[in-house]
Amino acid sequence: MARVRKPFLMRASAGVMTAVERLAAAELRSVNAQVEILLREALARRGISTPSPGDPDDQA
């Protein structure tokens, strides 16, 4: 079964996007993948669990 991805529009300051782009390049990821990782890490720090990437329950 293909992973379902939910598109959304996000606005961020130029400085934040530049930092995310640099981090993504340093970690050999796309900006989209990097934003998802950062969101998952932020949610985990707040105690909110999310399905692991590749988990069949991960329909986000």
N, CA, C, O and CB atoms as a CASP TS submission, in Angstrom:
PFRMAT TS
TARGET T0000
AUTHOR 0000-0000-0000
METHOD Language model
MODEL 1
PARENT N/A
ATOM      1  N   MET     1       0.838  -1.177   0.000  1.00  0.00           N
ATOM      2  CA  MET     1       0.000   0.000   0.000  1.00  0.00           C
ATOM      3  C   MET     1       0.889   1.249   0.000  1.00  0.00           C
ATOM      4  O   MET     1       1.862   1.333   0.749  1.00  0.00           O
ATOM      5  CB  MET     1      -0.956  -0.007   1.219  1.00  0.00           C
ATOM      6  N   ALA     2       0.536   2.209  -0.849  1.00  0.00           N
ATOM      7  CA  ALA     2       1.325   3.437  -0.959  1.00  0.00           C
ATOM      8  C   ALA     2       1.070   4.333   0.247  1.00  0.00           C
ATOM      9  O   ALA     2      -0.042   4.384   0.773  1.00  0.00           O
ATOM     10  CB  ALA     2       0.992   4.188  -2.268  1.00  0.00           C
ATOM     11  N   ARG     3       2.101   5.030   0.672  1.00  0.00           N
ATOM     12  CA  ARG     3       1.944   5.988   1.765  1.00  0.00           C
ATOM     13  C   ARG     3       1.098   7.151   1.310  1.00  0.00           C
ATOM     14  O   ARG     3       1.303   7.697   0.226  1.00  0.00           O
ATOM     15  CB  ARG     3       3.308   6.485   2.267  1.00  0.00           C
ATOM     16  N   VAL     4       0.169   7.518   2.123  1.00  0.00           N
ATOM     17  CA  VAL     4      -0.678   8.671   1.827  1.00  0.00           C
ATOM     18  C   VAL     4       0.014   9.900   2.399  1.00  0.00           C
ATOM     19  O   VAL     4       0.369   9.929   3.577  1.00  0.00           O
ATOM     20  CB  VAL     4      -2.129   8.499   2.422  1.00  0.00           C
ATOM     21  N   ARG     5       0.201  10.898   1.574  1.00  0.00           N
ATOM     22  CA  ARG     5       0.828  12.146   2.015  1.00  0.00           C
ATOM     23  C   ARG     5      -0.220  13.236   1.938  1.00  0.00           C
ATOM     24  O   ARG     5      -0.953  13.328   0.954  1.00  0.00           O
ATOM     25  CB  ARG     5       2.085  12.506   1.146  1.00  0.00           C
ATOM     26  N   LYS     6      -0.295  14.057   2.960  1.00  0.00           N
ATOM     27  CA  LYS     6      -1.260  15.147   2.983  1.00  0.00           C
ATOM     28  C   LYS     6      -0.525  16.455   2.710  1.00  0.00           C
ATOM     29  O   LYS     6       0.259  16.910   3.543  1.00  0.00           O
ATOM     30  CB  LYS     6      -2.015  15.203   4.347  1.00  0.00           C
ATOM     31  N   PRO     7      -0.770  17.055   1.565  1.00  0.00           N
ATOM     32  CA  PRO     7      -0.103  18.329   1.258  1.00  0.00           C
ATOM     33  C   PRO     7      -0.705  19.468   2.074  1.00  0.00           C
ATOM     34  O   PRO     7      -1.886  19.446   2.421  1.00  0.00           O
ATOM     35  CB  PRO     7      -0.207  18.647  -0.248  1.00  0.00           C
ATOM     36  N   PHE     8       0.126  20.462   2.373  1.00  0.00           N
ATOM     37  CA  PHE     8      -0.363  21.653   3.044  1.00  0.00           C
ATOM     38  C   PHE     8       0.570  22.814   2.725  1.00  0.00           C
ATOM     39  O   PHE     8       1.745  22.618   2.416  1.00  0.00           O
ATOM     40  CB  PHE     8      -0.470  21.428   4.577  1.00  0.00           C
ATOM     41  N   LEU     9       0.035  24.001   2.805  1.00  0.00           N
ATOM     42  CA  LEU     9       0.797  25.216   2.555  1.00  0.00           C
ATOM     43  C   LEU     9       1.367  25.705   3.878  1.00  0.00           C
ATOM     44  O   LEU     9       0.658  25.766   4.883  1.00  0.00           O
ATOM     45  CB  LEU     9      -0.087  26.312   1.884  1.00  0.00           C
ATOM     46  N   MET    10       2.642  26.051   3.874  1.00  0.00           N
ATOM     47  CA  MET    10       3.271  26.537   5.095  1.00  0.00           C
ATOM     48  C   MET    10       4.022  27.823   4.781  1.00  0.00           C
ATOM     49  O   MET    10       4.707  27.921   3.763  1.00  0.00           O
ATOM     50  CB  MET    10       4.225  25.469   5.699  1.00  0.00           C
ATOM     51  N   ARG    11       3.890  28.784   5.644  1.00  0.00           N
ATOM     52  CA  ARG    11       4.647  30.019   5.504  1.00  0.00           C
ATOM     53  C   ARG    11       5.665  30.073   6.630  1.00  0.00           C
ATOM     54  O   ARG    11       5.348  29.782   7.783  1.00  0.00           O
ATOM     55  CB  ARG    11       3.711  31.271   5.524  1.00  0.00           C
ATOM     56  N   ALA    12       6.878  30.445   6.288  1.00  0.00           N
ATOM     57  CA  ALA    12       7.943  30.572   7.285  1.00  0.00           C
ATOM     58  C   ALA    12       8.836  31.727   6.863  1.00  0.00           C
ATOM     59  O   ALA    12       8.887  32.093   5.689  1.00  0.00           O
ATOM     60  CB  ALA    12       8.768  29.238   7.429  1.00  0.00           C
ATOM     61  N   SER    13       9.530  32.288   7.821  1.00  0.00           N
ATOM     62  CA  SER    13      10.424  33.398   7.496  1.00  0.00           C
ATOM     63  C   SER    13      11.570  32.897   6.622  1.00  0.00           C
ATOM     64  O   SER    13      11.898  31.711   6.621  1.00  0.00           O
ATOM     65  CB  SER    13      10.974  34.061   8.786  1.00  0.00           C
ATOM     66  N   ALA    14      12.157  33.805   5.896  1.00  0.00           N
ATOM     67  CA  ALA    14      13.274  33.454   5.015  1.00  0.00           C
ATOM     68  C   ALA    14      14.431  32.863   5.811  1.00  0.00           C
ATOM     69  O   ALA    14      15.090  31.930   5.352  1.00  0.00           O
ATOM     70  CB  ALA    14      13.748  34.685   4.231  1.00  0.00           C
ATOM     71  N   GLY    15      14.679  33.400   6.994  1.00  0.00           N
ATOM     72  CA  GLY    15      15.776  32.895   7.822  1.00  0.00           C
ATOM     73  C   GLY    15      15.554  31.462   8.281  1.00  0.00           C
ATOM     74  O   GLY    15      16.478  30.648   8.277  1.00  0.00           O
ATOM     75  N   VAL    16      14.313  31.159   8.678  1.00  0.00           N
ATOM     76  CA  VAL    16      13.993  29.786   9.094  1.00  0.00           C
ATOM     77  C   VAL    16      14.141  28.839   7.914  1.00  0.00           C
ATOM     78  O   VAL    16      14.718  27.761   8.052  1.00  0.00           O
ATOM     79  CB  VAL    16      12.558  29.703   9.672  1.00  0.00           C
ATOM     80  N   MET    17      13.631  29.229   6.769  1.00  0.00           N
ATOM     81  CA  MET    17      13.727  28.350   5.597  1.00  0.00           C
ATOM     82  C   MET    17      15.174  28.147   5.170  1.00  0.00           C
ATOM     83  O   MET    17      15.547  27.045   4.769  1.00  0.00           O
ATOM     84  CB  MET    17      12.918  28.926   4.432  1.00  0.00           C
ATOM     85  N   THR    18      15.988  29.181   5.247  1.00  0.00           N
ATOM     86  CA  THR    18      17.400  29.036   4.910  1.00  0.00           C
ATOM     87  C   THR    18      18.071  28.039   5.840  1.00  0.00           C
ATOM     88  O   THR    18      18.861  27.205   5.399  1.00  0.00           O
ATOM     89  CB  THR    18      18.113  30.390   4.978  1.00  0.00           C
ATOM     90  N   ALA    19      17.757  28.126   7.132  1.00  0.00           N
ATOM     91  CA  ALA    19      18.338  27.192   8.103  1.00  0.00           C
ATOM     92  C   ALA    19      17.882  25.763   7.831  1.00  0.00           C
ATOM     93  O   ALA    19      18.688  24.835   7.902  1.00  0.00           O
ATOM     94  CB  ALA    19      17.959  27.601   9.534  1.00  0.00           C
ATOM     95  N   VAL    20      16.599  25.573   7.521  1.00  0.00           N
ATOM     96  CA  VAL    20      16.089  24.232   7.209  1.00  0.00           C
ATOM     97  C   VAL    20      16.744  23.694   5.939  1.00  0.00           C
ATOM     98  O   VAL    20      17.105  22.519   5.879  1.00  0.00           O
ATOM     99  CB  VAL    20      14.552  24.258   7.047  1.00  0.00           C
ATOM    100  N   GLU    21      16.897  24.539   4.935  1.00  0.00           N
ATOM    101  CA  GLU    21      17.544  24.115   3.688  1.00  0.00           C
ATOM    102  C   GLU    21      18.991  23.689   3.935  1.00  0.00           C
ATOM    103  O   GLU    21      19.445  22.682   3.391  1.00  0.00           O
ATOM    104  CB  GLU    21      17.501  25.249   2.649  1.00  0.00           C
ATOM    105  N   ARG    22      19.716  24.455   4.757  1.00  0.00           N
ATOM    106  CA  ARG    22      21.108  24.092   5.083  1.00  0.00           C
ATOM    107  C   ARG    22      21.167  22.769   5.830  1.00  0.00           C
ATOM    108  O   ARG    22      22.004  21.917   5.529  1.00  0.00           O
ATOM    109  CB  ARG    22      21.774  25.195   5.926  1.00  0.00           C
ATOM    110  N   LEU    23      20.273  22.597   6.811  1.00  0.00           N
ATOM    111  CA  LEU    23      20.244  21.358   7.576  1.00  0.00           C
ATOM    112  C   LEU    23      19.893  20.175   6.681  1.00  0.00           C
ATOM    113  O   LEU    23      20.511  19.115   6.783  1.00  0.00           O
ATOM    114  CB  LEU    23      19.243  21.466   8.728  1.00  0.00           C
ATOM    115  N   ALA    24      18.914  20.348   5.815  1.00  0.00           N
ATOM    116  CA  ALA    24      18.520  19.283   4.892  1.00  0.00           C
ATOM    117  C   ALA    24      19.691  18.897   3.988  1.00  0.00           C
ATOM    118  O   ALA    24      19.944  17.712   3.774  1.00  0.00           O
ATOM    119  CB  ALA    24      17.308  19.724   4.041  1.00  0.00           C
ATOM    120  N   ALA    25      20.390  19.873   3.467  1.00  0.00           N
ATOM    121  CA  ALA    25      21.535  19.585   2.591  1.00  0.00           C
ATOM    122  C   ALA    25      22.635  18.859   3.364  1.00  0.00           C
ATOM    123  O   ALA    25      23.240  17.922   2.844  1.00  0.00           O
ATOM    124  CB  ALA    25      22.092  20.891   1.977  1.00  0.00           C
ATOM    125  N   ALA    26      22.895  19.283   4.595  1.00  0.00           N
ATOM    126  CA  ALA    26      23.937  18.658   5.410  1.00  0.00           C
ATOM    127  C   ALA    26      23.589  17.211   5.735  1.00  0.00           C
ATOM    128  O   ALA    26      24.483  16.376   5.871  1.00  0.00           O
ATOM    129  CB  ALA    26      24.148  19.449   6.702  1.00  0.00           C
ATOM    130  N   GLU    27      22.299  16.904   5.863  1.00  0.00           N
ATOM    131  CA  GLU    27      21.859  15.558   6.210  1.00  0.00           C
ATOM    132  C   GLU    27      21.377  14.775   4.998  1.00  0.00           C
ATOM    133  O   GLU    27      20.789  13.702   5.133  1.00  0.00           O
ATOM    134  CB  GLU    27      20.760  15.625   7.240  1.00  0.00           C
ATOM    135  N   LEU    28      21.634  15.329   3.795  1.00  0.00           N
ATOM    136  CA  LEU    28      21.285  14.675   2.524  1.00  0.00           C
ATOM    137  C   LEU    28      19.803  14.304   2.455  1.00  0.00           C
ATOM    138  O   LEU    28      19.445  13.187   2.080  1.00  0.00           O
ATOM    139  CB  LEU    28      22.137  13.422   2.328  1.00  0.00           C
ATOM    140  N   ARG    29      18.957  15.252   2.821  1.00  0.00           N
ATOM    141  CA  ARG    29      17.508  15.059   2.778  1.00  0.00           C
ATOM    142  C   ARG    29      16.881  16.171   1.959  1.00  0.00           C
ATOM    143  O   ARG    29      17.496  17.210   1.720  1.00  0.00           O
ATOM    144  CB  ARG    29      16.904  15.023   4.206  1.00  0.00           C
ATOM    145  N   SER    30      15.645  15.936   1.534  1.00  0.00           N
ATOM    146  CA  SER    30      14.884  17.003   0.901  1.00  0.00           C
ATOM    147  C   SER    30      14.389  17.938   2.005  1.00  0.00           C
ATOM    148  O   SER    30      14.351  17.565   3.177  1.00  0.00           O
ATOM    149  CB  SER    30      13.688  16.431   0.051  1.00  0.00           C
ATOM    150  N   VAL    31      14.014  19.143   1.618  1.00  0.00           N
ATOM    151  CA  VAL    31      13.471  20.087   2.586  1.00  0.00           C
ATOM    152  C   VAL    31      12.181  19.519   3.188  1.00  0.00           C
ATOM    153  O   VAL    31      11.956  19.646   4.392  1.00  0.00           O
ATOM    154  CB  VAL    31      13.207  21.467   1.921  1.00  0.00           C
ATOM    155  N   ASN    32      11.340  18.899   2.368  1.00  0.00           N
ATOM    156  CA  ASN    32      10.102  18.316   2.884  1.00  0.00           C
ATOM    157  C   ASN    32      10.388  17.253   3.939  1.00  0.00           C
ATOM    158  O   ASN    32       9.761  17.245   4.998  1.00  0.00           O
ATOM    159  CB  ASN    32       9.283  17.711   1.744  1.00  0.00           C
ATOM    160  N   ALA    33      11.332  16.357   3.655  1.00  0.00           N
ATOM    161  CA  ALA    33      11.679  15.307   4.617  1.00  0.00           C
ATOM    162  C   ALA    33      12.235  15.931   5.896  1.00  0.00           C
ATOM    163  O   ALA    33      11.927  15.474   6.997  1.00  0.00           O
ATOM    164  CB  ALA    33      12.707  14.321   4.007  1.00  0.00           C
ATOM    165  N   GLN    34      13.056  16.976   5.749  1.00  0.00           N
ATOM    166  CA  GLN    34      13.644  17.616   6.918  1.00  0.00           C
ATOM    167  C   GLN    34      12.568  18.267   7.779  1.00  0.00           C
ATOM    168  O   GLN    34      12.618  18.169   9.005  1.00  0.00           O
ATOM    169  CB  GLN    34      14.683  18.655   6.492  1.00  0.00           C
ATOM    170  N   VAL    35      11.603  18.926   7.160  1.00  0.00           N
ATOM    171  CA  VAL    35      10.519  19.560   7.920  1.00  0.00           C
ATOM    172  C   VAL    35       9.730  18.488   8.671  1.00  0.00           C
ATOM    173  O   VAL    35       9.368  18.692   9.830  1.00  0.00           O
ATOM    174  CB  VAL    35       9.577  20.375   6.976  1.00  0.00           C
ATOM    175  N   GLU    36       9.459  17.351   8.030  1.00  0.00           N
ATOM    176  CA  GLU    36       8.724  16.280   8.708  1.00  0.00           C
ATOM    177  C   GLU    36       9.516  15.750   9.901  1.00  0.00           C
ATOM    178  O   GLU    36       8.938  15.501  10.959  1.00  0.00           O
ATOM    179  CB  GLU    36       8.414  15.135   7.728  1.00  0.00           C
ATOM    180  N   ILE    37      10.808  15.578   9.748  1.00  0.00           N
ATOM    181  CA  ILE    37      11.646  15.111  10.859  1.00  0.00           C
ATOM    182  C   ILE    37      11.622  16.120  12.004  1.00  0.00           C
ATOM    183  O   ILE    37      11.478  15.743  13.166  1.00  0.00           O
ATOM    184  CB  ILE    37      13.100  14.875  10.385  1.00  0.00           C
ATOM    185  N   LEU    38      11.763  17.393  11.675  1.00  0.00           N
ATOM    186  CA  LEU    38      11.734  18.422  12.713  1.00  0.00           C
ATOM    187  C   LEU    38      10.386  18.448  13.440  1.00  0.00           C
ATOM    188  O   LEU    38      10.340  18.613  14.659  1.00  0.00           O
ATOM    189  CB  LEU    38      12.026  19.795  12.101  1.00  0.00           C
ATOM    190  N   LEU    39       9.300  18.286  12.696  1.00  0.00           N
ATOM    191  CA  LEU    39       7.977  18.238  13.322  1.00  0.00           C
ATOM    192  C   LEU    39       7.836  17.028  14.234  1.00  0.00           C
ATOM    193  O   LEU    39       7.320  17.145  15.345  1.00  0.00           O
ATOM    194  CB  LEU    39       6.887  18.213  12.257  1.00  0.00           C
ATOM    195  N   ARG    40       8.294  15.858  13.770  1.00  0.00           N
ATOM    196  CA  ARG    40       8.228  14.646  14.598  1.00  0.00           C
ATOM    197  C   ARG    40       9.042  14.816  15.886  1.00  0.00           C
ATOM    198  O   ARG    40       8.598  14.417  16.963  1.00  0.00           O
ATOM    199  CB  ARG    40       8.743  13.423  13.803  1.00  0.00           C
ATOM    200  N   GLU    41      10.246  15.415  15.769  1.00  0.00           N
ATOM    201  CA  GLU    41      11.084  15.639  16.947  1.00  0.00           C
ATOM    202  C   GLU    41      10.406  16.600  17.924  1.00  0.00           C
ATOM    203  O   GLU    41      10.437  16.375  19.134  1.00  0.00           O
ATOM    204  CB  GLU    41      12.460  16.189  16.531  1.00  0.00           C
ATOM    205  N   ALA    42       9.800  17.658  17.414  1.00  0.00           N
ATOM    206  CA  ALA    42       9.112  18.630  18.272  1.00  0.00           C
ATOM    207  C   ALA    42       7.919  17.980  18.966  1.00  0.00           C
ATOM    208  O   ALA    42       7.683  18.221  20.150  1.00  0.00           O
ATOM    209  CB  ALA    42       8.649  19.852  17.448  1.00  0.00           C
ATOM    210  N   LEU    43       7.171  17.165  18.242  1.00  0.00           N
ATOM    211  CA  LEU    43       6.040  16.469  18.851  1.00  0.00           C
ATOM    212  C   LEU    43       6.507  15.505  19.938  1.00  0.00           C
ATOM    213  O   LEU    43       5.896  15.423  21.003  1.00  0.00           O
ATOM    214  CB  LEU    43       5.243  15.712  17.785  1.00  0.00           C
ATOM    215  N   ALA    44       7.587  14.777  19.671  1.00  0.00           N
ATOM    216  CA  ALA    44       8.125  13.830  20.662  1.00  0.00           C
ATOM    217  C   ALA    44       8.564  14.559  21.933  1.00  0.00           C
ATOM    218  O   ALA    44       8.332  14.074  23.040  1.00  0.00           O
ATOM    219  CB  ALA    44       9.316  13.043  20.066  1.00  0.00           C
ATOM    220  N   ARG    45       9.201  15.732  21.773  1.00  0.00           N
ATOM    221  CA  ARG    45       9.623  16.510  22.945  1.00  0.00           C
ATOM    222  C   ARG    45       8.424  16.938  23.798  1.00  0.00           C
ATOM    223  O   ARG    45       8.554  17.124  25.008  1.00  0.00           O
ATOM    224  CB  ARG    45      10.418  17.749  22.501  1.00  0.00           C
ATOM    225  N   ARG    46       7.276  17.091  23.173  1.00  0.00           N
ATOM    226  CA  ARG    46       6.060  17.480  23.896  1.00  0.00           C
ATOM    227  C   ARG    46       5.260  16.267  24.368  1.00  0.00           C
ATOM    228  O   ARG    46       4.173  16.408  24.929  1.00  0.00           O
ATOM    229  CB  ARG    46       5.183  18.359  23.010  1.00  0.00           C
ATOM    230  N   GLY    47       5.811  15.074  24.134  1.00  0.00           N
ATOM    231  CA  GLY    47       5.155  13.864  24.602  1.00  0.00           C
ATOM    232  C   GLY    47       4.030  13.368  23.720  1.00  0.00           C
ATOM    233  O   GLY    47       3.184  12.592  24.163  1.00  0.00           O
ATOM    234  N   ILE    48       4.017  13.811  22.476  1.00  0.00           N
ATOM    235  CA  ILE    48       2.982  13.380  21.539  1.00  0.00           C
ATOM    236  C   ILE    48       3.589  12.335  20.613  1.00  0.00           C
ATOM    237  O   ILE    48       4.535  12.615  19.878  1.00  0.00           O
ATOM    238  CB  ILE    48       2.404  14.589  20.725  1.00  0.00           C
ATOM    239  N   SER    49       3.027  11.116  20.660  1.00  0.00           N
ATOM    240  CA  SER    49       3.590  10.043  19.837  1.00  0.00           C
ATOM    241  C   SER    49       3.016  10.100  18.423  1.00  0.00           C
ATOM    242  O   SER    49       1.864  10.478  18.209  1.00  0.00           O
ATOM    243  CB  SER    49       3.309   8.663  20.475  1.00  0.00           C
ATOM    244  N   THR    50       3.840   9.720  17.488  1.00  0.00           N
ATOM    245  CA  THR    50       3.437   9.614  16.087  1.00  0.00           C
ATOM    246  C   THR    50       3.904   8.261  15.586  1.00  0.00           C
ATOM    247  O   THR    50       4.880   7.725  16.109  1.00  0.00           O
ATOM    248  CB  THR    50       4.029  10.784  15.217  1.00  0.00           C
ATOM    249  N   PRO    51       3.236   7.688  14.583  1.00  0.00           N
ATOM    250  CA  PRO    51       3.723   6.431  14.022  1.00  0.00           C
ATOM    251  C   PRO    51       5.118   6.621  13.433  1.00  0.00           C
ATOM    252  O   PRO    51       5.448   7.700  12.940  1.00  0.00           O
ATOM    253  CB  PRO    51       2.751   5.903  12.947  1.00  0.00           C
ATOM    254  N   SER    52       5.914   5.594  13.484  1.00  0.00           N
ATOM    255  CA  SER    52       7.244   5.654  12.890  1.00  0.00           C
ATOM    256  C   SER    52       7.139   5.769  11.386  1.00  0.00           C
ATOM    257  O   SER    52       6.193   5.246  10.799  1.00  0.00           O
ATOM    258  CB  SER    52       8.068   4.426  13.272  1.00  0.00           C
ATOM    259  N   PRO    53       8.099   6.450  10.733  1.00  0.00           N
ATOM    260  CA  PRO    53       8.070   6.510   9.271  1.00  0.00           C
ATOM    261  C   PRO    53       8.102   5.102   8.704  1.00  0.00           C
ATOM    262  O   PRO    53       8.888   4.264   9.145  1.00  0.00           O
ATOM    263  CB  PRO    53       9.256   7.343   8.725  1.00  0.00           C
ATOM    264  N   GLY    54       7.250   4.848   7.730  1.00  0.00           N
ATOM    265  CA  GLY    54       7.184   3.526   7.110  1.00  0.00           C
ATOM    266  C   GLY    54       6.233   2.584   7.813  1.00  0.00           C
ATOM    267  O   GLY    54       5.942   1.506   7.295  1.00  0.00           O
ATOM    268  N   ASP    55       5.736   2.965   8.991  1.00  0.00           N
ATOM    269  CA  ASP    55       4.772   2.154   9.730  1.00  0.00           C
ATOM    270  C   ASP    55       3.458   2.166   8.945  1.00  0.00           C
ATOM    271  O   ASP    55       3.023   3.222   8.486  1.00  0.00           O
ATOM    272  CB  ASP    55       4.570   2.692  11.203  1.00  0.00           C
ATOM    273  N   PRO    56       2.823   1.000   8.788  1.00  0.00           N
ATOM    274  CA  PRO    56       1.539   0.976   8.045  1.00  0.00           C
ATOM    275  C   PRO    56       0.481   1.894   8.651  1.00  0.00           C
ATOM    276  O   PRO    56      -0.433   2.331   7.951  1.00  0.00           O
ATOM    277  CB  PRO    56       0.993  -0.447   7.997  1.00  0.00           C
ATOM    278  N   ASP    57       0.596   2.191   9.952  1.00  0.00           N
ATOM    279  CA  ASP    57      -0.369   3.105  10.588  1.00  0.00           C
ATOM    280  C   ASP    57      -0.078   4.571  10.307  1.00  0.00           C
ATOM    281  O   ASP    57      -0.880   5.441  10.645  1.00  0.00           O
ATOM    282  CB  ASP    57      -0.381   2.881  12.080  1.00  0.00           C
ATOM    283  N   ASP    58       1.081   4.852   9.681  1.00  0.00           N
ATOM    284  CA  ASP    58       1.468   6.236   9.389  1.00  0.00           C
ATOM    285  C   ASP    58       0.781   6.676   8.118  1.00  0.00           C
ATOM    286  O   ASP    58       1.322   6.505   7.025  1.00  0.00           O
ATOM    287  CB  ASP    58       3.009   6.380   9.257  1.00  0.00           C
ATOM    288  N   GLN    59      -0.396   7.236   8.248  1.00  0.00           N
ATOM    289  CA  GLN    59      -1.162   7.685   7.089  1.00  0.00           C
ATOM    290  C   GLN    59      -1.073   9.185   6.901  1.00  0.00           C
ATOM    291  O   GLN    59      -1.863   9.763   6.154  1.00  0.00           O
ATOM    292  CB  GLN    59      -2.609   7.273   7.225  1.00  0.00           C
ATOM    293  N   ALA    60      -0.127   9.823   7.566  1.00  0.00           N
ATOM    294  CA  ALA    60       0.008  11.280   7.459  1.00  0.00           C
ATOM    295  C   ALA    60       0.702  11.682   6.191  1.00  0.00           C
ATOM    296  O   ALA    60       0.897  12.873   5.944  1.00  0.00           O
ATOM    297  CB  ALA    60       0.761  11.833   8.642  1.00  0.00           C
TER
END
